[in-house]
Amino acid sequence: MKRILLLRASILTIIIFAVTLTLSTPSEAKPYEQVDFKNVDEHALNTPKSAEKSVSKLAKYLLKEANTDLEKARAIFIWITDRVEYDVKSYFSGRIKNQAPKRILKKKVAVCDGYSQLFKAIADEMGLETIKISGYAKGFGYQGNKRIEGPPNHAWNVVKIDGQWHFIDSTWAAGTVGYNRKYNKEFNEHYFLTPPDEFIGDHWTNDTKWQLLDEPISRDEYEKLLRPWPSYYKSGIKIDSHRYGYIETKDTVEISILVEPGVTLMTTLHNGKEYIDKAFIFTKKKDDKYILTLAFPKKGIYKFSISSAREVKRNGITYFDSGIDYVIKAKKGIKSKKPFPEVFSKFHELNGELFEPAEGLLKKNKKHSFKLKLPGASSVVINNNGEKTYLESDEDGTFEGEVELKKGEVTVVARYDRGNGYSETSLLKYEVR
């Protein structure tokens, strides 16, 4: 089965059960990350058609640049992920064709069973100890609030390298299937020798030996666990509060995420029909932790997505990597139409902290107290439809004051001294009615 990668503007009270497993990031280095596979990879990618006439001929060719068990596993992995495409037609029709290695080698299309069978067949010829595993994957059509029904829906391999077993999923490493049911050829390094504590996020087998965990988990626990996207493990973010992917709440919920320095978050809230206004997501930063408070406009099922970027900008655009998705059931909607102010990313980059007002919708013709902490700022101004009011400050960078507001929009702007001049940046936005 293929995992579906969501195409989004990449960029986000439950009972918590005890979980011995920790989904961590960044993870410990994989055993191959210090190895240069350039020659092995190039050799596999340049395999001539004459060497693909049979499994034995292919294995013999790949062995020319593969001396160790690690290199053998790598050569097979690179060749399969490059040459074989997922058979979306067979999968979605429900009429799976013969997945024997000989046929897959000839047709170059397969479902997961064919990928894993072919991997094992080549490995056997190369003298690499390999086993095909069947189990349950959180792939195409997976929803965090529903059980994974039916028989095993996926297959992958374990390979023995230097006396240790490791996971390989050449199906998911070769590409993805979108919601449009079309196959996207897209190599994913994550599924080569994936650490067990990462692999368990979206792969499970009832044969506890082949979970490769010190403490194997039950199917029930696996289904509850949050499924991170592969990019999560190098994203610089880490799950802190909610390790299960399904949350039930009344009308609000608070989720905390640990974030490394230099990493920016992007969040989206969606109810299956439309994206929910940013006024229903409030982000508060404290040290290395982001506390994300969500409010829900009405009862229903929502998806909350958290993505991240390490300040890598190309052509002036910051690209966010998919991280984690929560499915949240709100039992009712919150009364306020704008429960939180809009918080710009600069506010957190500048280590800002908001004390009040915490609600995004403010009453007109009424005085409101503003208080925030912004270290290093020379001044903070409340801009209400062009009318500016400067807040008073103290030595620790706390700014506060009362402002009578008129109907319209309020933007909180900070000014920073820059040598011979200054710079201004917008931090928060409110609506006044």
Stockholm file with secondary structure:
# STOCKHOLM 1.0

chainA/1-433         MKRILLLRASILTIIIFAVTLTLSTPSEAKPYEQVDFKNVDEHALNTPKSAEKSVSKLAKYLLKEANTDLEKARAIFIWITDRVEYDVKSYFSGRIKNQAPKRILKKKVAVCDGYSQLFKAIADEMGLETIKISGYAKGFGYQGNKRIEGPPNHAWNVVKIDGQWHFIDSTWAAGTVGYNRKYNKEFNEHYFLTPPDEFIGDHWTNDTKWQLLDEPISRDEYEKLLRPWPSYYKSGIKIDSHRYGYIETKDTVEISILVEPGVTLMTTLHNGKEYIDKAFIFTKKKDDKYILTLAFPKKGIYKFSISSAREVKRNGITYFDSGIDYVIKAKKGIKSKKPFPEVFSKFHELNGELFEPAEGLLKKNKKHSFKLKLPGASSVVINNNGEKTYLESDEDGTFEGEVELKKGEVTVVARYDRGNGYSETSLLKYEVR
#=GR chainA/1-433 SS CCCCCCCSCCCCCCCCCCCCCCCCSSCCCCTTTTSCCHHHHHHHHTCCGGGGSSHHHHHHHHTTSCCSHHHHHHHHHHHHHHHCEECHHHHHHTCCCCCCHHHHHHHCEECHHHHHHHHHHHHHHHTCCEEEEEEEECCTTCCTTSCCCSSCCEEEEEEEETTEEEEECHHHHHEEECTTCCEEECCCGGGEEECHHHHTTTEECSCGGGGCCSSCCCHHHHHHBCCBCGGGGGTTEEECSCCBSEEEESSEEEEEEEECTTCEEEEEEECSSSBCCGGGEEEEEETTEEEEEEECSSSEEEEEEEEEECSCEETTEECCEEEEEEEEEESSCCSCSSCSCEECHHHHHTTCEEEECCCSEECTTEEEEEEEECTTCSEEEEEETTEEEECEECTTSEEEEEEEECSEEEEEEEEEEETTEEEEEEEEEEEEC
#=GC SS_cons         CCCCCCCSCCCCCCCCCCCCCCCCSSCCCCTTTTSCCHHHHHHHHTCCGGGGSSHHHHHHHHTTSCCSHHHHHHHHHHHHHHHCEECHHHHHHTCCCCCCHHHHHHHCEECHHHHHHHHHHHHHHHTCCEEEEEEEECCTTCCTTSCCCSSCCEEEEEEEETTEEEEECHHHHHEEECTTCCEEECCCGGGEEECHHHHTTTEECSCGGGGCCSSCCCHHHHHHBCCBCGGGGGTTEEECSCCBSEEEESSEEEEEEEECTTCEEEEEEECSSSBCCGGGEEEEEETTEEEEEEECSSSEEEEEEEEEECSCEETTEECCEEEEEEEEEESSCCSCSSCSCEECHHHHHTTCEEEECCCSEECTTEEEEEEEECTTCSEEEEEETTEEEECEECTTSEEEEEEEECSEEEEEEEEEEETTEEEEEEEEEEEEC
//
